[in-house]
């Protein structure tokens, strides 16, 4: 039997392009990701926008309701002090306003809430102000739980989250002070923290009567206070490895909290969208018609009447709202689609503020949405605002703070928040 000669088979393993080591072994990528999470507090601009947005929303609300503050939250309001005590004894909510029925005490708590919101807005001693901001939000909202809307619930949650973030890295007076005097000794911070510790000690021993809240909230405030004390001691007496370890712990807490904030926003939109799908008025496209014809939600009756008179516009907005809310969590890994839907949601909340007369709810939701804004856009926006503010100063100098210049030169982080 004759055999035909055939050419030898090609060695495909030898001729194939070599596979990079990083593609075969995922460990370098995991190590790089771990180093990034521990070495950096991610999303500095996003966390700053969240800080500014929520403190502004709460500050503007307190200022608008200042003439009506005693009726809303005071001891002589419709929701009386005794009724508040009965409710708090059942739900164990935290509020300083039920420690005393004195009008003077109420005015002090309200003033602290106002002042802490204003100082957190500009980023002055953000660690201390974030704790006071949380205390003010919880004290007022838990005192009269039926006085708010959905925006209050978002502010309630975000006030707790802000305590755990490093939200003063940029766009704050703290960042400006660090850029100008990086080696200067901080004398104001320890004094503020000692005052806060004294108040926390009094709350721990005297707050058991009523309004002290769940044990975990008091434990959280003590943990934050002790962490800040350790931070100050390490920065002053333990530079080097102890300071590096403290930075790693702070970065991990910040990044984990930022992830919780993003998950919270996605959960809000996902649940809102899926619940809307189950409603018959949302299914037939007429849901928007009804609030447009309620006097309570019609600050501009002519505009509301114009929108509700067009069935096509009502149907498009109704279906568009459901589609955007349901689709948004699924677009996070596609930056372009995510950014388009993000703009649409912010415009939707701006429309709710204008047409339905819910400005504080809308501002709170826009501030929550801002955690997903692109870093490049926020850097560009901050540069333009800084230059505009520079022109307004005497002499018209057009210059950026050194901290902003340094961060503009850094490459934008490729993360979900960026």
N, C-alpha and C positions, 0 to 999 in steps of 0.2 A: 504494500500500500504506500503510495507516494504521499509525502507531506509537503505542503506548500509553506514556504518560509514567510513569516509575518514579522513586521517591525516590532521591536520591543515596546511594551507599554510605557507611556511617559510617567515619570514620578511626579504626580500632582502635588504631593506634600513638599517636594523639593522646589518645584517651580512656583508654587503659590506665594503670594506676598506674605511676608512675616506679619503675624498678628501682634500688635503692640501689647506689651506686658500689662498696661493699664486696662486694656479691653478684656484680657483673660482673667485678671485678678481684680475683683471689686474692692479689695481692701484699701488701696490708695485713695479711691474716691470717698470711701467711708471715713478714712482718717482726715482727708481734706475737709469734708463736711463737718466733722466733729471739731476740728480746729477752728473753722469759721464760726460755728455756733458758740464756742467757748471764748474765742478771742475778741468777738465783736458783738455789740448790742445792735441787732439788725433793725432796719427800718427807722433810723433816727428822725427822718423828716416826716414819715407817716405817723410815728408816735407823737411828734410835736404837733401835727395838725389835729390829731385826736384830742390832745390836751387842750389846745386852743379852742377847738370847736365845742367841746362839752362844757368847758368852763365859761365860754361866752354864752352858750344857750342857758345855762343855769343862772348866770349873772343877769342877763337881760330879763329873764323871767322874774327874778327877785326884785329887780328894779321896777318892772311894770306893775307887779302886785304890791309894791311897797305901801301905797295908801290902803290896801285891803288886807294887809298882812295879819292883823289881829283877828279878822273874821275868818281867814283861811286856816291859820295855824295857832292863834292865840288861845289862852285859857278861857276867854269869854266868848269864843266863836260858837256857831251852830253845832259843830262837833265838839261837845264840851270836854273839859278836862277829865271828868268822871267817865264819860263814854270812851275816851282815849285810853284811860287806865284799864277798863274792862277788856278792850280789844287787845291791848298789848299783853295783858296777863294770859291771853289765850294763844296768840301767835308768837310771843316772845321776840317781838321786833325791837330793834335798838332805836332809842330816841332820847336825847337829853332833855327835851321839853317836858317830859313827864316826871322829871326829878323834883320839880317845884311848880306850883301854880301861880307863881309871882309874875306879874307883868314885866318887872325889871329883868328877871331871868330870861323871859321870852325875848325881850329886846336885845339882850346880850348875845344869845344864841343866833338870832337873826343877823345881827351885825357881824358876828364872826363868820357866818355863812357867806355874807356879801363880800367881806374883806378877803377871805380865803379864795373865793372864786376870782376876784379881780387880780390878786397876786399870782395865782396859778396861771391865769391868762397870759401875763407878761413873763412868767417863768422866774419869779423871785423866790429862792429857797424852795424849789419844786418838791423836794422830798417832804419837808414839813408841811407845805401848803397842800400837797395831795392828801395827806392824812386829815388835815382840817377840812378840806373840801369834802372828803368822804363823810366825815362826821356831820357836817352841815347838811348834806344831801339826805343822809339817812334820818337825821333828827327831824327835819321838816316833813319829808315825805311820809315817814312812818307815824308821825303825829296825826295826820289827816289823810288817810289812804285813799279817800274817795274824791280828792280834789284834783287829781291829775289825769293824764291820758297816756297813750302808748309811749310818747316821748319821755315821760317821767320814768317809766320802767327801764328804758335804755340807759338813761342817765344814772339811775340807781345802780345798775350793773357795772357800767363803765367807771363810776366813781370808785368802786372797789378795785377794779383792774388797774387803774392809773397808779394806785399806791405801789404796785409791784413792778412798774415799768420805769425805765430811765428816760423819761419823756422830756427832760430838759437839756438834752445833748446839743440841740441847735434851736435857733429862734427863741432864745430865752435870755433874761438878764444874767442868769447863772453862767451860760456859755460865754456871754460877753465879758463877764468878770474873769473867768478862767483864761480867756484869750489875752486879756490885757495884763493880768497879774497872775500868771500861772504858779508862782512860788509864794504868793502872799498868804499869810496865816489867816485862817477863818476864825473869827471871834464871835460873829453873830450866830452862826449855826449851832454851836454848842449851847449858847444861852437859850435859843428857841427850843432846842431839844430837851433841856432841863425843865423848862416851863411846861412843855408838852408831857414830859414824864411825870411831873407833879400832878397835872390834871388827870393823867391816866391812872395814877395811884389812887387818887380820890375816887375816880369812877369805879375802880375795882372793889373798893371797900364800901362805898356808899351806894353804888348803882344796883346792888342786889335787891333793893326795895321794889323798883319798877323801872322799866325802860332800859335795862342793861343789855338786852338782846341775848342771843345765843352765846354759849361759852366760846365758840370758835372765833367770833368777831373780836372779843376781848383778847383772846390768845393771838390773833393776827396783829392787833395793834401793839401788843407787847413784843411780838417777834420783830415787827418793823422797828420799834424803838430800840431794842437790843441790837439789831443788825446795824442800825445807824451808829450806835455807840461803838460797836466793834470796828466799823469802817473808820470812824474818826481816830480811834486809837491806833489802828494799823497804819493809816496815812501819816500819822504824826511820829509813831515810835517804831514802826516795823516796815520800812520800805524794802523793796526787793521781792522775795518769794511770798511773804505774807500778803503784800499788796497785790501781787499777781493772782494769788488764790482768791482774794476777795473780789477782784475784777471778774474772774471766771464765774464765781457764784452769782454775782449780780447780773452778768450777761446771760447766764442760763435762766434765771428767774424772769428777766426781761423778755427773752426770746420765747419762752414757754407761754408767758402771759400774752404776748403779741399773737401767738398762734391761737390762743383761746379767744381773743377778740375777733380774729378772722373767722373762726368757727362759729362764734356767736352771730356774726352778721349773716353768714351763710344760712344758719339755722333759722334766723328771723325771716329771711326771704323765702326759704324753702317751705317752711310751715305756713306762712301767709299765702303763698301761691297755691299750695296743694289744698288748703282749706277753701280758698276761693273757687277752685275747680269743682268742689262738691256742692257749691251753692247754685240754685236754679237761676238766680238773677245774673250771676256771672256766666253761666252757660248760655243763656239766651242773649247776652250782650247788653243788658239794660241796667246793670248794677249802678253805674255812675249817675244815672238819671235821678235817683231818689235823693241822695245827699245834696245834689245841686238845687233841689226844690224845697229844702228845709231852711227855715229862716236862721237857725242856729249856725249853719254852715254856709251862709251866703253873705259875706261882708260886702260883696259887690253884686247886688241883685241883677243888674243889667248884664254883667258878664256871665253870671250863672245862667240866666235865662237864654242868652245867646247860644251857649254851649248845649244846654238841654233841649233846645228847639231843633237841633240837627241829630236825627237818629244815626246817621253815618258816623259823625264825630263821636257820639256816645259809645257806639259799638266798637270803633277802632281803639279808643282809649281804654275801654273795659277789657277787651281781649289783649291789647298790648301790655297792659299792666300785669295780667296773669302770665303771659309768655315771658316777659322780662324777669319776673320774680322766680318763676320755676327754672328758667334756663341759666340764671346767673351762676349758681354754685358749680355748674358743669362746664363753665367756660374759663375757670381760673388758670388752667394750664395752656390756654391759648391767649397770649397777651393782647393781640389785636381785637379779638372778639370781646374779651373781658373789658377792655377799655371803652369799646363802643357801648356795651350794656351799662357800664358804670356811668357814663355821661347821660344815658337815657334815664337811669334811676335817679340821678341827681336832679335832672330837669323835671322828672315826675314829682319829686318832693318839693321843688321850687313851685311847681304848679299847685300842689296841695296847700302850700303856705299862702299863695296869692288867692286862689279861687275858693278854698274851703275855710280859710282863716285859721290855720293851725301852724303858726310860724315856729314855735318852739319844738313841736314834734318834728317838723321838717328839718330844722337846723340840727337837731340831735341825730337824725338819720343820715343827713349829709356828712356830719362829722364821723359817724360810724363807717360810712362808705369810703371815707378818705383814707382808710388804712390800706386800700388797694390801689391808690393813685400811683402812677409811675414816678420813680425817683427823679428821673431826668426832668420831668415836668415840674416837680416841686422845687428842684434846684433852680431851674430857670425862673419860676415864679418868685422865689425868695430873692434872687438877684435883682429882678425888676423892682420889687417892693423896696429893697435896700437902697437901690439907686434913686428911686423916687423920694424916699425919706431923706436921702442925702442932699437932694436938691432943695428940699424945704428947710433944711437947717441953715443957720446964718452962714453966709459965705458961699452957699450953694455947692459944697464939695460933693463930688460924685465918686464915692469910694465905698468899698465893702469892708465889713469887719474881717479881721484876719482869719477868724474861724470859718466864715463863709467862703473866703477865697481858698482856704485849704481844702475844704470839702468839695468845692467845685472842681478842683484839680484831680480828685480821686475818681476812679472809674465807678460807674453806677453798679450796684449789686444786682445780680441776676437772681432775684428771689420773687416769691409770690407778691410780696409787698412792693417790689420795685418794678 
